[in-house]
Structures are given as structure tokens and as C-alpha cells.
Amino acid sequence: MSTLNGKIVSHIDAKTAIVLVDSFVIHPKYKKSIARSKKFIVHDEMGIKDGQVVSFVQIRPMSKRKTWKIVDNSKKGKA
């Protein structure tokens, strides 16, 4: 089971949110760290507000694009 941490940036409707996950990769030639980000569509039964940091796991598909579910509202740490 894959678990990721990210920050909620918006809500599509009552139980669907968009979570932004930031990561850093090292450029293979220049060895410089580059920031990358990706948005995930997640299922939100907890009613978490925008801007909070959450943990979410991969589940079976609930719709065409929604295959993630929020499992924890981690208030500490960065996304």
C-alpha cells in the first residue's frame, strides 16, 4: 500500500479534494536538486479544510480519477 503526504489546495465537492505533493529530485548531470510537484484527486470523508497537511493511501478506484483516500490529518511537518 502506497502512502503519501501532501497539502490540500482545494475541494472539488464535499468529499473530493485536491492534494499537492512536493518532492525533490537530483538532476543526473548537474547534481542540482529540482523541486517537482504533482496534484492528486483524493476522497475526503473527514471534512478537512484547505491548507492542512494530510497523509493518504492508494485504494481501489472510486471513479475515473479518484484512487486515493485520506487516512490521517497530520498537523505537524511539511508537505
Backbone as JSON Lines, residues from 0, in Angstrom:
{"i":0,"aa":"M","n":[0.85,-1.17,0.0],"ca":[0.0,0.0,0.0],"c":[0.89,1.24,0.0]}
{"i":1,"aa":"S","n":[0.66,2.11,-0.95],"ca":[1.47,3.31,-1.1],"c":[0.88,4.45,-0.27]}
{"i":2,"aa":"T","n":[1.73,5.11,0.54],"ca":[1.3,6.24,1.37],"c":[2.08,7.49,0.98]}
{"i":3,"aa":"L","n":[1.37,8.61,0.84],"ca":[2.0,9.88,0.5],"c":[1.52,10.95,1.47]}
{"i":4,"aa":"N","n":[2.28,12.05,1.55],"ca":[1.92,13.2,2.37],"c":[1.84,14.42,1.46]}
{"i":5,"aa":"G","n":[0.83,15.26,1.71],"ca":[0.69,16.45,0.89],"c":[-0.2,17.48,1.55]}
{"i":6,"aa":"K","n":[-0.38,18.6,0.86],"ca":[-1.15,19.73,1.38],"c":[-2.4,19.89,0.53]}
{"i":7,"aa":"I","n":[-3.56,20.04,1.19],"ca":[-4.81,20.22,0.47],"c":[-4.84,21.63,-0.12]}
{"i":8,"aa":"V","n":[-5.04,21.72,-1.43],"ca":[-5.07,23.02,-2.09],"c":[-6.47,23.46,-2.45]}
{"i":9,"aa":"S","n":[-7.4,22.52,-2.67],"ca":[-8.78,22.91,-2.95],"c":[-9.7,21.7,-2.8]}
{"i":10,"aa":"H","n":[-11.0,21.98,-2.83],"ca":[-12.02,20.94,-2.8],"c":[-12.83,21.02,-4.09]}
{"i":11,"aa":"I","n":[-13.11,19.86,-4.68],"ca":[-13.95,19.81,-5.87],"c":[-15.42,19.81,-5.44]}
{"i":12,"aa":"D","n":[-15.75,18.95,-4.47],"ca":[-17.07,18.97,-3.86],"c":[-16.93,18.52,-2.41]}
{"i":13,"aa":"A","n":[-18.0,18.08,-1.78],"ca":[-17.99,17.82,-0.34],"c":[-17.0,16.72,0.08]}
{"i":14,"aa":"K","n":[-16.84,15.68,-0.74],"ca":[-15.99,14.56,-0.35],"c":[-14.82,14.32,-1.3]}
{"i":15,"aa":"T","n":[-14.47,15.3,-2.1],"ca":[-13.35,15.17,-3.02],"c":[-12.44,16.39,-2.88]}
{"i":16,"aa":"A","n":[-11.15,16.14,-2.68],"ca":[-10.18,17.22,-2.5],"c":[-9.01,17.03,-3.46]}
{"i":17,"aa":"I","n":[-8.27,18.11,-3.69],"ca":[-7.05,18.06,-4.48],"c":[-5.88,18.29,-3.53]}
{"i":18,"aa":"V","n":[-4.92,17.35,-3.54],"ca":[-3.76,17.4,-2.66],"c":[-2.51,17.6,-3.5]}
{"i":19,"aa":"L","n":[-1.68,18.55,-3.1],"ca":[-0.42,18.84,-3.79],"c":[0.72,18.18,-3.04]}
{"i":20,"aa":"V","n":[1.5,17.35,-3.75],"ca":[2.64,16.65,-3.16],"c":[3.92,17.22,-3.78]}
{"i":21,"aa":"D","n":[4.8,17.75,-2.94],"ca":[6.09,18.29,-3.4],"c":[7.17,17.25,-3.19]}
{"i":22,"aa":"S","n":[8.1,17.15,-4.14],"ca":[9.24,16.25,-4.0],"c":[10.46,16.9,-4.64]}
{"i":23,"aa":"F","n":[11.61,16.41,-4.28],"ca":[12.87,16.9,-4.83],"c":[13.59,15.76,-5.52]}
{"i":24,"aa":"V","n":[14.13,16.04,-6.71],"ca":[14.92,15.07,-7.46],"c":[16.27,15.7,-7.75]}
{"i":25,"aa":"I","n":[17.26,14.88,-7.92],"ca":[18.6,15.35,-8.27],"c":[18.79,15.21,-9.78]}
{"i":26,"aa":"H","n":[19.23,16.3,-10.43],"ca":[19.49,16.25,-11.85],"c":[20.66,15.3,-12.11]}
{"i":27,"aa":"P","n":[20.52,14.37,-13.06],"ca":[21.58,13.37,-13.24],"c":[22.93,13.92,-13.69]}
{"i":28,"aa":"K","n":[22.92,14.99,-14.49],"ca":[24.19,15.53,-14.99],"c":[24.74,16.62,-14.09]}
{"i":29,"aa":"Y","n":[23.9,17.57,-13.68],"ca":[24.37,18.75,-12.97],"c":[24.32,18.61,-11.45]}
{"i":30,"aa":"K","n":[23.7,17.55,-10.94],"ca":[23.64,17.26,-9.5],"c":[22.96,18.36,-8.69]}
{"i":31,"aa":"K","n":[22.08,19.1,-9.33],"ca":[21.33,20.15,-8.65],"c":[19.97,19.57,-8.25]}
{"i":32,"aa":"S","n":[19.48,19.94,-7.06],"ca":[18.17,19.44,-6.65],"c":[17.1,20.31,-7.27]}
{"i":33,"aa":"I","n":[16.07,19.65,-7.81],"ca":[14.99,20.32,-8.52],"c":[13.68,19.99,-7.82]}
{"i":34,"aa":"A","n":[12.85,20.99,-7.58],"ca":[11.55,20.78,-6.95],"c":[10.54,20.33,-7.99]}
{"i":35,"aa":"R","n":[9.82,19.28,-7.67],"ca":[8.74,18.77,-8.52],"c":[7.47,18.72,-7.69]}
{"i":36,"aa":"S","n":[6.32,18.91,-8.31],"ca":[5.06,18.81,-7.59],"c":[4.04,18.11,-8.47]}
{"i":37,"aa":"K","n":[3.1,17.42,-7.81],"ca":[2.05,16.71,-8.52],"c":[0.77,16.8,-7.71]}
{"i":38,"aa":"K","n":[-0.36,16.93,-8.39],"ca":[-1.65,17.01,-7.73],"c":[-2.36,15.66,-7.82]}
{"i":39,"aa":"F","n":[-2.99,15.26,-6.71],"ca":[-3.75,14.03,-6.64],"c":[-5.19,14.35,-6.27]}
{"i":40,"aa":"I","n":[-6.13,13.62,-6.88],"ca":[-7.54,13.73,-6.52],"c":[-7.79,12.68,-5.44]}
{"i":41,"aa":"V","n":[-8.24,13.1,-4.25],"ca":[-8.4,12.17,-3.13],"c":[-9.82,12.22,-2.57]}
{"i":42,"aa":"H","n":[-10.21,11.11,-1.94],"ca":[-11.5,11.02,-1.27],"c":[-11.34,11.53,0.16]}
{"i":43,"aa":"D","n":[-12.22,12.45,0.57],"ca":[-12.1,13.09,1.88],"c":[-13.4,12.91,2.66]}
{"i":44,"aa":"E","n":[-13.43,11.93,3.56],"ca":[-14.61,11.73,4.41],"c":[-14.49,12.51,5.71]}
{"i":45,"aa":"M","n":[-13.32,13.02,6.04],"ca":[-13.07,13.69,7.31],"c":[-13.47,15.16,7.3]}
{"i":46,"aa":"G","n":[-13.69,15.74,6.13],"ca":[-14.04,17.15,6.04],"c":[-12.89,18.07,6.41]}
{"i":47,"aa":"I","n":[-11.7,17.79,5.93],"ca":[-10.5,18.56,6.25],"c":[-10.48,19.84,5.41]}
{"i":48,"aa":"K","n":[-10.02,20.92,6.02],"ca":[-10.01,22.24,5.38],"c":[-8.81,22.39,4.45]}
{"i":49,"aa":"D","n":[-8.89,23.39,3.58],"ca":[-7.8,23.7,2.66],"c":[-6.58,24.18,3.43]}
{"i":50,"aa":"G","n":[-5.38,23.81,2.97],"ca":[-4.14,24.24,3.6],"c":[-3.59,23.28,4.63]}
{"i":51,"aa":"Q","n":[-4.33,22.26,5.02],"ca":[-3.84,21.32,6.02],"c":[-3.01,20.23,5.37]}
{"i":52,"aa":"V","n":[-2.04,19.7,6.12],"ca":[-1.18,18.63,5.66],"c":[-1.82,17.3,6.03]}
{"i":53,"aa":"V","n":[-1.92,16.39,5.05],"ca":[-2.59,15.11,5.27],"c":[-1.74,13.96,4.73]}
{"i":54,"aa":"S","n":[-2.03,12.75,5.21],"ca":[-1.48,11.53,4.67],"c":[-2.59,10.81,3.93]}
{"i":55,"aa":"F","n":[-2.27,10.21,2.79],"ca":[-3.29,9.49,2.04],"c":[-2.69,8.24,1.41]}
{"i":56,"aa":"V","n":[-3.56,7.23,1.21],"ca":[-3.14,5.93,0.69],"c":[-3.9,5.62,-0.59]}
{"i":57,"aa":"Q","n":[-3.33,4.7,-1.36],"ca":[-3.95,4.28,-2.59],"c":[-4.99,3.19,-2.29]}
{"i":58,"aa":"I","n":[-6.15,3.31,-2.93],"ca":[-7.24,2.35,-2.74],"c":[-7.73,1.91,-4.12]}
{"i":59,"aa":"R","n":[-8.74,1.04,-4.12],"ca":[-9.33,0.66,-5.41],"c":[-10.03,1.87,-6.01]}
{"i":60,"aa":"P","n":[-10.16,1.96,-7.33],"ca":[-10.74,3.15,-7.95],"c":[-12.17,3.41,-7.49]}
{"i":61,"aa":"M","n":[-12.43,4.66,-7.09],"ca":[-13.78,5.09,-6.72],"c":[-14.48,5.76,-7.89]}
{"i":62,"aa":"S","n":[-13.7,6.32,-8.79],"ca":[-14.2,6.93,-10.01],"c":[-13.07,6.91,-11.03]}
{"i":63,"aa":"K","n":[-13.23,7.64,-12.12],"ca":[-12.23,7.61,-13.19],"c":[-10.86,8.09,-12.72]}
{"i":64,"aa":"R","n":[-10.83,9.17,-11.9],"ca":[-9.55,9.74,-11.48],"c":[-9.28,9.64,-9.99]}
{"i":65,"aa":"K","n":[-10.24,9.19,-9.2],"ca":[-10.09,9.18,-7.74],"c":[-9.73,7.79,-7.24]}
{"i":66,"aa":"T","n":[-8.43,7.59,-6.92],"ca":[-7.95,6.29,-6.43],"c":[-7.15,6.45,-5.14]}
{"i":67,"aa":"W","n":[-7.33,7.54,-4.43],"ca":[-6.62,7.81,-3.19],"c":[-7.61,8.19,-2.11]}
{"i":68,"aa":"K","n":[-7.28,7.92,-0.84],"ca":[-8.16,8.24,0.28],"c":[-7.34,8.81,1.43]}
{"i":69,"aa":"I","n":[-7.83,9.88,2.05],"ca":[-7.15,10.49,3.19],"c":[-7.32,9.59,4.41]}
{"i":70,"aa":"V","n":[-6.19,9.3,5.1],"ca":[-6.25,8.44,6.28],"c":[-5.84,9.15,7.55]}
{"i":71,"aa":"D","n":[-5.08,10.25,7.44],"ca":[-4.58,10.91,8.65],"c":[-4.45,12.4,8.4]}
{"i":72,"aa":"N","n":[-4.81,13.17,9.43],"ca":[-4.66,14.61,9.39],"c":[-3.45,14.95,10.24]}
{"i":73,"aa":"S","n":[-2.27,14.98,9.62],"ca":[-1.04,15.24,10.35],"c":[-0.79,16.75,10.35]}
{"i":74,"aa":"K","n":[-0.96,17.38,11.5],"ca":[-0.82,18.83,11.6],"c":[0.63,19.27,11.68]}
{"i":75,"aa":"K","n":[1.54,18.38,12.03],"ca":[2.95,18.76,12.13],"c":[3.68,18.34,10.86]}
{"i":76,"aa":"G","n":[4.8,18.98,10.61],"ca":[5.62,18.64,9.47],"c":[5.24,19.4,8.21]}
{"i":77,"aa":"K","n":[6.1,19.3,7.21],"ca":[5.87,19.97,5.94],"c":[5.41,18.95,4.92]}
{"i":78,"aa":"A","n":[4.74,19.44,3.89],"ca":[4.26,18.57,2.82],"c":[5.39,18.28,1.85]}
